[in-house]
């Protein structure tokens, strides 16, 4: 699985407005609905917040990978969002989160869902990538850099 299989160029939010976990999850589910990728943003938001109650998806090093499943889609959808100011995501290392990859999978998905989470986690282990994303100007540049980093793992 490559990143461009699950993340499209128009699914990048270059500058999140929210500063708290719930605000950001609302912002991202609103974005999914505005892109006509989902219809029921409230149910998806509830799914994501229920998952967060099990333990934060803030995996550390300023990265969070909130995820959930829905009957609304037939393939994995990912939205990447950057927060220049950082979000309190209750991350494992207590650091603010600047990089949020929201992964939504079909309800019947298991293996592909886990592969997507693993791929994203692997890419964001690179400190240089994280530093460079913060310096970029727009979503197109962010997308290009993510694809470039992903190509190193093929």
C-alpha positions in Angstrom: 0.0 0.0 0.0 1.3 3.4 -0.9 0.1 6.7 0.5 -1.4 7.9 -2.7 -3.7 4.9 -2.6 -5.4 6.3 0.5 -4.6 10.0 0.5 -5.6 12.3 -2.4 -4.2 15.8 -3.1 -7.5 17.5 -2.3 -7.6 15.8 1.1 -5.0 18.0 2.8 -5.8 20.7 5.3 -2.7 22.9 5.4 -3.7 25.0 8.4 -6.2 23.7 11.0 -8.1 26.3 13.0 -8.9 24.1 16.0 -6.6 24.0 19.0 -8.3 21.1 21.0 -8.8 17.5 20.0 -12.6 17.6 19.7 -12.4 20.9 17.6 -10.0 19.3 15.2 -12.0 16.1 14.9 -15.1 18.3 14.1 -13.1 20.3 11.6 -11.8 17.2 9.8 -15.3 15.5 9.7 -16.8 18.7 8.4 -14.0 18.7 5.7 -14.9 15.1 4.7 -18.5 16.0 4.4 -17.7 19.2 2.4 -15.6 17.1 0.0 -18.6 14.7 -0.4 -16.6 11.8 0.9 -19.1 11.1 3.7 -22.6 12.1 4.4 -23.1 11.6 8.2 -20.4 13.6 9.9 -22.0 13.3 13.3 -21.9 9.5 13.4 -18.3 9.6 12.2 -17.4 12.2 14.9 -18.9 9.9 17.5 -17.0 6.9 16.2 -13.7 8.9 16.4 -14.4 10.2 19.9 -15.4 6.7 21.1 -12.0 5.4 19.8 -10.2 8.2 21.6 -11.8 7.2 24.9 -9.9 3.9 24.5 -6.6 5.7 24.4 -5.3 8.7 22.6 -4.3 8.2 19.0 -1.6 10.8 19.6 1.3 8.5 19.0 4.0 10.9 20.0 6.6 13.1 18.1 3.8 15.6 17.3 1.8 13.0 15.4 -1.8 11.7 15.8 -3.6 9.1 13.7 -7.2 9.1 14.7 -9.1 6.4 13.0 -12.4 4.6 12.8 -14.7 2.6 10.5 -18.0 3.4 8.8 -20.5 1.6 6.5 -20.6 4.8 4.4 -17.5 4.1 2.4 -16.1 1.2 0.3 -12.4 2.1 0.4 -10.0 3.7 2.9 -10.1 7.5 3.0 -7.3 9.5 4.7 -7.2 13.2 5.5 -4.0 14.9 6.5 -4.1 18.1 8.5 -1.3 20.3 9.8 -1.6 22.5 12.9 1.1 25.1 13.0 0.3 26.1 16.6 -0.2 22.5 17.8 -3.1 20.7 19.3 -3.5 19.2 22.8 -4.3 15.6 21.6 -3.4 14.0 25.0 -0.5 12.4 23.1 1.5 9.6 24.7 4.6 11.9 25.1 2.4 14.9 26.1 3.7 17.0 23.2 1.4 19.1 21.1 0.3 17.5 17.8 1.1 19.3 14.6 0.4 16.4 12.2 -3.0 14.6 12.1 -3.7 11.7 9.7 -7.4 10.8 10.0 -8.0 7.3 8.6 -11.5 6.1 7.9 -12.0 2.5 6.7 -15.0 0.5 5.6 -16.6 -1.4 8.4 -15.6 -4.7 6.9 -12.0 -3.7 6.5 -9.3 -5.3 8.8 -6.0 -5.9 7.1 -6.0 -2.8 4.8 -6.9 -0.6 7.8 -4.0 -1.8 9.8 -1.6 -1.5 6.8 -2.7 2.1 6.4 -2.0 2.9 10.0 1.4 1.2 9.9 2.4 3.0 6.7 1.5 6.4 8.1 3.3 5.7 11.3 6.4 4.7 9.5 6.5 7.8 7.3 6.1 10.2 10.2 8.9 8.7 12.2 11.2 10.9 10.0 12.1 14.1 12.0 13.2 15.9 8.8 9.9 15.2 7.2 8.0 16.6 10.2 10.3 19.7 10.3 9.9 20.3 6.6 6.1 20.0 6.6 5.9 22.8 9.1 7.9 25.1 6.7 5.8 24.5 3.6 3.2 27.0 2.3 0.3 25.0 1.0 -1.5 21.7 0.7 0.0 20.9 -2.7 3.6 21.2 -1.3 2.7 19.1 1.7 1.2 16.4 -0.6 4.3 16.3 -2.8 6.6 15.9 0.2 4.5 13.1 1.6 4.6 11.2 -1.7 8.4 11.8 -1.9 8.9 10.4 1.6 6.5 7.5 0.9 8.5 6.5 -2.2 11.5 5.7 0.0 9.7 2.7 1.4 8.6 1.0 -1.8 
